[in-house]
């Protein structure tokens, strides 16, 4: 028996029996929780470090057209 067979049988059940089946499945089936990827912690930046980075990488570039 595969999932398609069970699905077709479940569709044929009356509403009350389908509710009972759903309750029984909820008790027996515990879905796996998604594992969140671990993020690297950011290093401690000071305001001066941020300003130096912006000046060196974004504001002093020579634009070529």
C-alpha positions in Angstrom: 0.0 0.0 0.0 1.3 3.4 -0.9 0.4 7.0 0.0 -1.9 7.4 -3.0 -4.0 4.4 -1.9 -4.3 5.7 1.6 -5.2 9.2 0.2 -8.0 7.8 -1.9 -9.4 5.8 1.1 -9.2 8.9 3.3 -11.1 11.0 0.7 -13.9 8.4 0.8 -14.3 8.6 4.6 -17.2 10.6 6.2 -16.3 13.9 7.8 -16.4 12.5 11.4 -14.1 9.7 10.6 -11.8 11.9 8.6 -11.5 14.2 11.7 -10.7 11.2 13.9 -8.0 10.1 11.4 -6.5 13.5 11.4 -6.3 13.5 15.2 -4.7 10.1 15.2 -2.1 11.1 12.6 -1.3 14.3 14.5 -0.5 12.3 17.6 1.7 9.8 15.8 3.4 12.1 13.4 5.8 14.8 14.6 7.3 16.7 11.6 11.0 17.6 11.8 11.7 21.2 12.7 13.8 23.2 10.2 17.3 23.8 11.3 18.4 27.4 11.0 21.9 28.0 9.8 24.2 29.4 12.3 25.3 33.0 11.6 28.8 34.2 12.3 28.8 36.9 14.9 29.9 40.3 13.6 33.2 41.7 14.9 33.0 44.7 17.1 33.3 47.7 14.8 33.7 51.2 16.0 32.3 54.3 14.3 35.8 55.2 13.2 36.2 51.8 11.6 33.0 52.2 9.7 33.9 55.7 8.4 37.4 54.5 7.3 35.8 51.6 5.4 33.3 53.8 3.7 35.9 56.4 2.7 38.3 53.7 1.4 35.8 51.6 -0.5 33.0 53.8 -1.6 33.7 57.5 -1.7 37.2 57.7 -3.1 36.7 55.6 -6.2 37.4 57.2 -9.5 34.5 56.7 -11.9 35.3 55.9 -15.5 32.6 56.3 -18.0 
